[in-house]
Amino acid sequence: MVKFHATTICAVRRGPDDICIGGDGQVTMGETAIMKNGAKKVRKIYKNSVISGFAGSVADAFSLTEKFESKLEEHSGNLKRAAVDLAQMWRSDKGMRNLEALMIVADKEDMLVISGTGEVIEPDQNFVAIGSGGNFAYAAANALYNNTDLGAEEIVRKSLAIAASICVYTNDNISVEKL
């Protein structure tokens, strides 16, 4: 089976009004072919009050994002309740158990990683990164967050650019959403 590798996502919170998630645009088929350079893997959802970014199987990630949006509607925009409800459904639904994706979601109060094993993780730091280049972006965000006064968007963009310079599954076609 041909696997599609997608992506690097980085999120940073610099105070209550400076929250940003960004992602690269590359979708890779197998180990050697770039299928798309400009995929948009971050977007605003739920009345533009939540930002989300996904990594992993593209089709699975779209499916999860749609399900997460419906959970946000169900819970009147409560990010944590929607995330926990999605995670419970992810673990218990036979069809969803095989979805291969990770999501970062954030609103004005919280930033969460929702994992493919149905876990909801609140990062220890005000930054997090996932995906094939996630470790590179995370290391860059850590250095920039703790050693500069850059804003969230600048840290996200620079961290993703650094990841793109190292990871073959990450490109420098970066899209960003900010609250």
Secondary structure, DSSP 8 states (H G I E B T S, - for coil): ---EE--EEEEEE-STT-EEEEE---EEETTTEEEES----EEEETTTTEEEEEEE-HHHHHHHHHHHHHHHHHTTT-HHHHHHHHHHHHHH-TTTTT--EEEEEE-SS-EEEE-TTS-EE--SSSEEEEETTHHHHHHHHHHHHHH----HHHHHHHHHHHHHHH-TT--S--EEEE-
